[in-house]
Amino acid sequence: MAKAREALFDVEPLPPFASADEIIREALPSLKPLARVNVSETATRRMIKSGGHWVRWRDDVAPYMNEPMDVTTSRRFDSIAFVGPARSSKSEGLVINPIVHAILAQPRFVAMFSPTKGAAQEWSEGVLDPLISHSPELKERQLSGKGADNIFTKKFKGGLRLTVDWPVGDKLAQRSLALVIGTDYDKFKADIGANSEGMGEGSAFNLMRKRTEDQGSRAMTIVESSPRFPILDEQWVPATAHEAPPCEGIAAIYNAGSRGRLYWTCPSCAHEFEPKFERLVPGTEGSAAERGAATYMLCPSGNGCVIEASEKADLNRSARWLHEDEGGALVPLDELQRNVATASYWLPGPAAALAPWSRIMSRWIDAEETFAKTGGEGALKSITNVELGLPYLPRARSLSAGLSVDALKELQTDNAWQTAPADTAFITVAIDVQKGKFVCQAEAWLPNLERVLIDRFELVNPPETAPRPEGRAIAPEKYGEDWDAILPIMEKVYPVESGGHGLKVLALVCDLRGQPGVTPRARDFYRKIRLTNRNRFYLVQGEPGDKRARAVLRTPQTAHKGKEHVARDVPAIYAGTDLLKDEVAASLMRDEAGERKLNLPRFAPHEVLEEYCAERRGDKGWAKRPGVQRNEALDLSVYALALAIVLEAEAINWENPPIWATPGHKNMMAVTYSVDGDPDRVGQISTPTPPKEESGWVIKKAKRKW
């Protein structure tokens, strides 16, 4: 009983009595009228970390942010959308400074949304807390009572309550807020709270704006981001001067708003223009860094005015925002007559205050070189989104849209059919396993991985050693013996144009998948020939998706994968088919001969051109066009590229290539013959039989092992 009595009274003591003076003094900030001061003016009262030191915010470093900042207190617009690159001070100007203004001038309920809970916590602890602790006025106004200072909630004198949130249903519902801010908006989920059927509550922007409706004309919703969604229509042409490409995310919000763009005035000719990336001109010599350091901007007036990087700060100070009015007229925001609820802005990458042109251009050059060497678009996409502040149009999608039989016919070459070009380094054959046939495609690879399609044929007859070979089609899914039809390709020789020699096929790559029964028989065939034809026969398995490796040779680590028995002793090339098809499309549509170009001779069968055009690139990867059945040519060129990657052909030093990739008769796969010999033998499927010495055809083979 005594213990129960002690527990009953074991509570925190009540706080001491306060005097009326203290109560009135603490309540006075809440009774203070809202200050009529702009956000840009209030921002100078807070600190910002620069060069390792905390200094006062200066509105002349990124002066283009002043107008968007001040619109946050507008009674005319209920929202702001700002699209721009990294290092442009967009988050400083439209996330932090409006919060500072709310704390110091207009206390009210504010919610700041980051893309995820982890990002929200990181922002609170890594950005907001240091800001408050190093800004004396903010620190003095922060309350310290229970629940006033934790990770996701901050309370300040005057009645301001700031929550640090992330976009989920319960945080975007049943709340009344005066100011809602979303940072890095294009990383938000497109449909908040979407279920397994893809049905949710809609876009975060609309839900955020809904939470401010009962605040009347004092309501404001702000979103800022670099654009990260791809362009949906590769054929899009802007209908107005400031229209953005059709994209989801913040670009769509921008298009529905005032469509403001930044304009500079040329210091030489006074021509007013947008400082777009395409107006930058890099240096012509040296490394990417050296070319970037020499970058300048060319005024589009046609007067030849050159603008140096050192002039950017002054041009930003004199710049102005122009918005789209009725009829397409470009006017300052205070003269805008068009009725829109969102003041929207789009800042070009070269204008970003803290992003030097040298860095932007050198990174772009590096990304272009990566694309030229590998076909990978990851670096280009990142530079376009983050450095330039632009949505990215996948080149593969654009190329696939233009991929047509007519386009390929325009690009066909005069290369001979079933003959390798004079400077061929090696020849590969890719095989697709179909019902009743092996579809084979030979490609001659030149230095710098330019290649020429030189042959296309089908194996439809079983070899004589197969069961009941007469009167039936080849059946790769039923008879392991039928796979012996591939063996003569190992000895197939293609004449080399003007070379006095031929080249045997260096290596074959064959699809591992097909009808039930194909996979185990393909593995059995690999086991059968792996000693006699070492490193010359490979199996390949396609894997769709943009996050796959381009091509990697690996052996399964386990003998079982679900219900499938996996052969641990048989390696296979795992090919990222979507990425490789991107590269093949780029190789086909390249106008000039050269590095990585895929040349189609005029003598190639018409159906081969059709097969190269059988698929289109979409959001979920490559897929056959409606009504199209055959796409073997495209798949076979993908397999051949995967094989070349696995053979490490991309790493060849073409000034000193290995013997298996040396153009000419010194190649280890070369077969030479005299002028008075019988060249008709060269190129036959059957193995050429060396004739007697008196026939005049003397065969010489490289004796070094590969």
C-alpha positions, 0 to 999 in steps of 0.5 A: 500500500505504501509503494502504491502511494509512493508511485501515485505521487512519483511524478514530475513537479509542476513548473514554478509560477510565472509572473504576469510580466513574463507571460506577456513578454513570451506572448508578445511575438505571437501578437506582433503583426506580420512584417511586410518585407520581401524574402530576398531582404530577409534572407540577408539576415541568415548565414550560409556556409561558403568556402568552409566559413559561415557568412551572411547570405548575399543576394548578388551571388545568384541574383536571378533567384530574387524574383522567384523568392519574392513571389513566395509572398505573392497574393496573385499566385498560389504556387511556384515551380522552379526548374534548374541545374545543380549549383544554381542556389535554387534550394537555398533561394526557394527552400531555405530562404522562405523558411527563414522569412517565415521565422523572422517576418511571417510566422505560420505553419510550414511543411518542407517535403523531401523525397524520402524519410531518409532524405528528410532526416539528412536535410534536417540534421545536415542543413537545417540544424547547422543553419539555425545554430550559425544564424544568431537571429534564427537561434534566438527565436527557436523554442527549447521546450518539449517537442520544440526541437527534434528531427522532424519538428521545429517550433519558433517564437511567434507561433511558427511550426515547421515540419520536415516531411516526406510525401506519403498519404497521411502527411499530405492529408487532413492538414491545414498549412500556409506554406508547403515546400517540396525539394528535389521534386522529380525524385518524388513518387509520381502517384502518392500511395499507389497500390498494387494495381497502380491506383493512388491519390495523385501527384504530390504537387496537387496534394500539397496545394490542397493543404493550403486552400483554406489559407486563401490568398496567403497560401503558397506551394513551392516545388523545385528540382532538376528535371529527371523524367525523360521526354515522352515524344521524340518528335516534339517541336515547341509550339511557343518560345518557352514551352518545355518538352512533354515530360512528367514531374516538374516540367509538366508543372512548369508548362502549366504556369507562367513559363519564365526564362532568364535572359541576358543582354550581350555586352557588345551588341545589346542583343537579349537572349537565353544563355543556353548550353548549345551556345557554348563553344569548347576549345578545339585542342587538348584534353577534355579539361583543357577544351573545357577551360577554353569554353566561351559563349557565342551571342546568337545575334549573328554579329560574332560577339564572344562572351567570356566565362568571366563575364557571367556574374555581371550578366546575371546581375543585369539579367531579367526573367521574361514570361509567356503572355497571351499570343506568345509575347514575352513580358516581365511577371508584373506585366503578365495578363495570362491567367495562371495560378503558378509562377514557373521558372526555368534556369539554363545550366550555363547561367548557374552561379556556382557552376563554371562553364569549364566544368560543364563542358569538360564533363559533357565532352567526357560523357560524349566520349563514353557514349562513342566508345560504349554506347552507354547513355548514363553519363549523358543523362546525368550531365543533361539533367543535373548540369544543364537542367534539361530533360533527357531524350534517350538517343536510343529512343530517338534513333529507334523512332527514325529506324526504318527500312528507307533510312537504312537503305540511304545508309547502305554501303558498297561493301562486297557481300560474303567478302570481308573488307581489306582491313578486317581484324576478325570475323564473328558469327552469331546464331539464333536457334529457331524452330527447324533452323539455325539462323546465322549472321557473319560480321567482319570487325574492323579497327575501332570496332567498325563492322560490316555485315558480310553474310546471312544464311540458315542451316536447315538440314541435319548433318549426315551423322544425325538420326534419320537425317533424310526427309526432315528439318533440323530440330535443335530442341530434339536432337543433340546430334543436329547441333553438329551442323554448326561445326563447319562454320568453325572452318568457314573462310571468307575471302578478304578484299584485295588481300590475297588471303581469307579469314576463318571465323574467330568465334561463334556466339549462340542463343542459349534460349529457345523452344523447350529442349534447346537449352540443355542441348546447347550446353551439351554441344558446348561440352562436346567442343570446348576442348577441340574449339577452345574459346571459339564457341560461346552461349549467350542469354539476353537480359532486358533492363537498363540496369543490366551489365552490357555483357559479362561471361559468368558461370552459375554459382548454384546448380538450381535456380527455382525449378530450373536445373543450371549447369555449373560447368557451362559459362554463358554471356549474360547480355543486357539486351536493351543497352546493347540494342541502344548501341546497335541502333546508334551504330546503324544510324551513324551517317559516316563510316568510322568508330563503331559504325555498323555497315549494311552492304547494298547486297544484303537481303531486304528482309535483313533490313526489315528485321533491324527495324522490327523493334522500338525503344519505349519506357520499358525497353525495346519491344517488337512493333505491332504485327512484326514477327521477325527481328533476328538481324537485330538480335544477332548483331546484339549477340555479336556485340556482346561477344566482342565485349567479352573478347575484350575487343573494346580494350584493344590498342589498335596501333599494336593489336593482338594476333587474333585482331591483326588486319592482314595475312599475319592474323592467326585466323588467316588462310593465304592462297596464291593468285592462280589458286582456286578462290571458289573454295574460300567462303564455302560452308564445308571445310576447305581441303588443302590441295596437293602442292602442284595445284598452285594453291598453297595454304599457310596458317598462323601457327601461334596459339590464341 
